[in-house]
Amino acid sequence: MNRGNHDRAQLPNDRGALGSGAEPGCAVALPAYVGRQPMYNRQLQTVAYELLFRGGGGRSAHVTDQEQATAEVVVAALADFGLDRLAFGRRVFINASRDLLMSPAIDVLPADRVGLEVLESVRVDATLLTRLKQLAARGYPVALDDFVLTNATRPLLDVAVAVKLDVRALSSAEVERHVRDLAGYPIRLLAEKIEDQAMFDRCRHQGFDYFQGYVFGRPETLVTTRVSEAAQASIQLLAELQRPGATLEDVEAVIVRDVGISMRLLRYVNSAAVALPRQIGSIHEAVMLLGEHTVRNFASMIVLARTTGDAGELIRTATIRAKMLELIARSLNRPDPDTHFTVGLLSVVDDLLAKPMADILADLPLDPDLTAALTTGTGRLGAPLSWVLAYEHGWIERLTTTPLKGTALRNSYLRAIEWADQTTSHLHTGRGAVFARAA
């Protein structure tokens, strides 16, 4: 295949090969798993992320002060990984044990970027309340996870900006009672573990302000189950862009006949992300400068974003999967990282169109291995896709058989979310408001 100037430009900040996962300068091993789960407002805009840490980084650590070690794992993770890399300007919330809350190490976390989720297991006493008031006064938003209102926990409501309720674990009547009991306090309500449309509708009707749950990766459950002709046409266009054997000239021809893709591609190539010394005015020149790999992938993301009507969290998820699979392929010296990228990008189209994956792909001119991975999870591309999905959902026990060493999966995920956040920022500009205490 004609690669054009493949290495001339990347989309948009693609640094280095996968490392071994050994980060210098950390007092304790960094977590082997770092994930993030979006928090949405009532308009389904992503307003913040909850960061999830699990496990050690595979290096030995001699710990004499367990409370300090607990804090240092989180602080080192955020310091070494970087908040912009993890959340691209949005606020992040971390699960805060009593050890972490009381540790002076928490002081290094920026209050304008980090929120604290007080776990339900934390013992509430005067010492804790004093510490939380100090942290809140310095600007740290405090959320109460799996909160249950009792005489002991009631004082926390004078400090918190939000209360999180696990609506899957509560009956509708119990949720109603919690909402009623909390109505007199100036806090926001967040419903977590939402799994279907009915649960989301009910929580929004009950007055919740924010929402979490994997259902939000499936926008058809929140909008419509009807597949429009425009969406079908977009998937056909996407398949044409990713057709095996397509040349640079073929990709250019697809882009030229679509005004929307052409305009966004020109806007991107002339942006600060590419930083060319002069303005580019033609699609041909843009394609030659960026190369087939970059142009094909960026055009494909534009098509997906247009299909949803917005480059929302689903597009970000698809882009993270795509980049993570490409990085995995490169780390394993596989010959087709571009095909791995395509698997990740197309892995959301069934959710996008509310239609079985096999039906969508039946008439598309795709690599048979790619189709097998997306429809049955089999073949040489199925296994890497399963690793990415397991990591994304936090199913770490399913990753024991991967050939990747150390924390390579974690590192590929972190690089992928950084790349995806930067890339999707060129597809849309919308961003929800941050958490704030109710008036």
Number of C-alpha atoms within 10 A of each C-alpha: 9 13 13 17 16 17 13 11 20 16 19 19 15 13 9 8 13 18 15 13 19 16 15 8 9 16 13 20 23 28 19 20 22 23 20 20 18 20 25 24 20 14 9 18 17 23 19 27 22 20 18 16 18 14 13 16 20 15 12 9 13 9 12 8 8 10 16 17 21 19 22 23 24 24 20 20 20 21 14 15 17 14 20 15 18 24 20 17 13 20 23 23 23 20 19 24 20 17 16 22 22 18 16 12 18 20 13 10 16 13 18 13 19 22 27 26 23 26 17 15 11 13 13 15 12 9 10 16 16 12 13 22 17 13 20 18 12 13 15 22 25 27 29 25 21 19 21 15 13 8 7 11 16 14 15 22 19 12 23 25 23 25 25 22 23 16 20 14 12 12 10 15 9 12 20 15 12 17 18 12 11 17 13 8 14 17 21 22 25 26 26 22 17 20 16 15 17 12 17 25 12 13 24 17 9 15 17 20 18 26 25 24 17 14 18 22 20 20 20 20 18 16 10 12 14 11 13 12 8 11 20 14 13 19 22 18 20 24 19 19 23 22 17 13 10 14 16 21 15 14 20 20 14 17 24 15 10 11 10 14 21 20 14 16 23 18 15 20 24 18 13 10 16 15 12 13 7 7 13 15 12 13 19 15 13 20 25 18 20 21 21 25 21 22 26 23 21 22 23 25 24 24 23 26 20 18 21 17 10 16 22 20 20 21 26 24 20 24 30 27 30 28 28 30 30 24 26 26 20 17 16 12 10 11 10 11 20 20 22 28 23 25 26 27 25 26 21 22 22 19 18 24 23 18 15 12 19 14 11 17 21 11 10 16 14 17 13 10 16 22 23 17 22 24 18 11 17 17 15 13 21 20 14 24 24 17 21 23 16 15 20 19 12 18 13 15 9 13 16 9 8 12 10 14 11 16 21 20 27 20 22 25 26 21 24 26 24 23 23 25 23 19 20 20 14 18 20 13 9 12 15 16 14 13 20 14 14 11 7
